[in-house]
């Protein structure tokens, strides 16, 4: 099958059109992620960067206002981001494959963390809640997000601390850089 582009004046194979259409779509998605990731880099501007979720007028949130996350019992988790507590949780699942550990924390706001399988793990991604849902959500992706996330591991205990792009569709505010802390113990 061939596609005809009148402005080019020649016929291109269908596979050419599909491949280049995919490249254009992937490029547009990458550009969108970059724009969203860089949209709140200056938190010292008027109206500063506030965490999503309910808060008093003018209240600012920074990583120093979050309580420290301490280890939890086996098969348990504690997740906070911005002013939100993502619990209660109903279960924890951990799977290691090809050098990566994926931690799934089931509950009110589903949380997924992907990190390297090592004693000093590197965090690849963090997702809290569901982006586009009616509630708060947060996303961190290594290499896309501005600030690296720190993870520690002690046997089956993991602590992940950092910031990602947080949003709350109920407030109609754009995503902002939001601190988060996760403590989880794999079964």
Phi, psi and omega in degrees: 000145180230150177249142181250127177249105184304323182291336178272336179073017178211166182263137177245147175296149181303321180298326177298315181295315181295313180300311183288329175296320178295318179298318179296316179296317179296319178297319178295319179295318178297318178298317179298315178298319179296319179294314179296318181295332182260359187289342183231035181292332183259089182276357179271358178288161179305138181086359178012181182274118178246149179285148178290161177109172182295136179199162178286154181301131177081358182286127178256150179237133174226171182298336182285345181270350180279139176292149179296144180267126181252161180303153181239170180293159178306141180064025179234165179207158172222126182228126173230145173209133186058233178261011186258138169257119187279000182279180000282160182246147183252349179180161179229134176231136180229133179223133177246128181208133177054039176082003178240140175252129176249124179249121176250125179246111183273141178165199181307311175244098181305134181236133177232131178234133175239125181214164181290151180271086178208171178291333175240078188292146173258130183278127178267319179200154175222130175230124178238127183073191181237116179301132180090358178278182180279359183238188180289151179206158180215144177222137173229133176227124180303135178087342179253316179285150186288319186254129178293151178261143182255133178232144173234153180224135174225092185067245179263002179267130178236140171232127181234123183225138178171210177216153179214183179276115181252147178215162175218104185298338179292334182265351180057024176268151177292158178300143179229158176295120188231128178288149176215156176222135178228132170235128183213145174239120181288151179293000000 
